[in-house]
Amino acid sequence: MSTIIHEKLVRDRIPEIIEASGKTCVTRVLPHEEYLAALDAKLTEELAEYQADKSMEELADLLEVMMAVAEARGHNFTAVEAIRQAKASKRGGFRERIWLESVTE
């Protein structure tokens, strides 16, 4: 019997899924500050996974973590979306694929 050390934030149902497969896992609930740090690390992990294969599943995982970050910081994703829309209205989005080469003063 071997033990694999993970030491990372996982989705809420992962321990249940592990136990259902006949394995045993050790978990703990993170205090708020550790949770925020773990979410930041998870953002980096999920972004790297998306950049590696560009799948919509990985993009969805990244969005799930972003939603958790907003909630953990006392907001909700509706608030984040409102900010995004306001910025898009004021500064535009990225649909026109504009690459800024240089600016001369």
C-alpha positions as CSV (number, residue, x, y, z in Angstrom):
1,M,0.0,0.0,0.0
2,S,1.5,3.3,-1.1
3,T,0.6,6.9,-0.1
4,I,0.8,9.7,-2.7
5,I,1.2,13.2,-1.2
6,H,-0.8,15.9,-3.0
7,E,-0.9,18.9,-0.7
8,K,-3.3,21.0,-2.9
9,L,-6.8,22.5,-3.0
10,V,-9.3,20.1,-4.6
11,R,-12.9,20.4,-5.6
12,D,-15.5,19.7,-2.8
13,R,-16.5,16.2,-4.0
14,I,-13.0,14.8,-4.6
15,P,-12.7,13.2,-1.2
16,E,-16.1,11.5,-1.7
17,I,-15.0,10.3,-5.1
18,I,-11.7,8.9,-3.7
19,E,-13.4,7.1,-0.9
20,A,-16.0,5.6,-3.4
21,S,-13.1,4.1,-5.4
22,G,-12.0,2.2,-2.3
23,K,-9.1,4.4,-1.3
24,T,-8.6,6.5,1.8
25,C,-7.7,10.1,1.9
26,V,-6.7,12.6,4.6
27,T,-8.1,16.1,4.3
28,R,-8.5,19.3,6.3
29,V,-10.5,22.5,6.0
30,L,-8.2,25.5,5.4
31,P,-8.4,28.6,7.5
32,H,-9.4,31.7,5.4
33,E,-5.9,33.1,4.7
34,E,-4.5,29.6,3.7
35,Y,-7.6,29.2,1.5
36,L,-6.9,32.4,-0.3
37,A,-3.2,31.4,-0.9
38,A,-4.3,28.0,-2.1
39,L,-6.8,29.6,-4.5
40,D,-4.0,31.7,-5.9
41,A,-1.9,28.6,-6.4
42,K,-4.9,26.8,-8.0
43,L,-5.3,29.7,-10.4
44,T,-1.7,29.3,-11.6
45,E,-2.2,25.5,-11.9
46,E,-5.4,25.8,-13.9
47,L,-4.0,28.5,-16.2
48,A,-1.0,26.3,-16.9
49,E,-3.2,23.3,-17.7
50,Y,-5.4,25.5,-20.0
51,Q,-2.3,26.8,-21.8
52,A,-0.9,23.3,-22.2
53,D,-4.0,21.9,-24.1
54,K,-6.4,24.8,-24.8
55,S,-9.4,22.7,-24.0
56,M,-12.8,24.1,-23.0
57,E,-12.7,21.8,-19.9
58,E,-9.6,23.4,-18.6
59,L,-11.0,26.9,-19.4
60,A,-14.1,25.9,-17.3
61,D,-11.8,24.8,-14.5
62,L,-10.1,28.2,-14.6
63,L,-13.5,29.9,-14.4
64,E,-14.5,27.8,-11.5
65,V,-11.5,28.8,-9.5
66,M,-12.0,32.5,-10.5
67,M,-15.6,32.3,-9.1
68,A,-14.2,30.8,-5.9
69,V,-11.7,33.6,-5.6
70,A,-14.4,36.2,-6.0
71,E,-16.5,34.6,-3.3
72,A,-13.6,34.0,-0.9
73,R,-12.8,37.7,-1.2
74,G,-16.3,38.7,-0.3
75,H,-17.8,39.2,-3.8
76,N,-19.7,37.2,-6.2
77,F,-19.1,36.5,-9.9
78,T,-22.0,38.8,-10.8
79,A,-20.0,41.7,-9.4
80,V,-16.9,40.5,-11.3
81,E,-19.0,40.4,-14.5
82,A,-20.4,43.9,-13.9
83,I,-16.8,45.2,-13.5
84,R,-15.8,43.3,-16.7
85,Q,-18.7,44.8,-18.6
86,A,-17.9,48.4,-17.4
87,K,-14.3,48.0,-18.4
88,A,-15.3,46.6,-21.8
89,S,-17.7,49.5,-22.3
90,K,-15.0,52.0,-21.5
91,R,-11.9,50.5,-22.9
92,G,-13.2,47.8,-25.3
93,G,-12.7,44.0,-25.3
94,F,-10.2,41.9,-27.3
95,R,-12.5,40.8,-30.2
96,E,-10.8,43.1,-32.8
97,R,-7.4,41.4,-32.2
98,I,-5.5,44.7,-32.0
99,W,-1.7,44.3,-31.3
100,L,-0.1,47.5,-30.1
101,E,3.3,47.8,-31.8
102,S,4.5,51.1,-30.3
103,V,3.6,54.5,-29.1
104,T,5.6,57.6,-29.8
105,E,5.5,60.8,-27.7
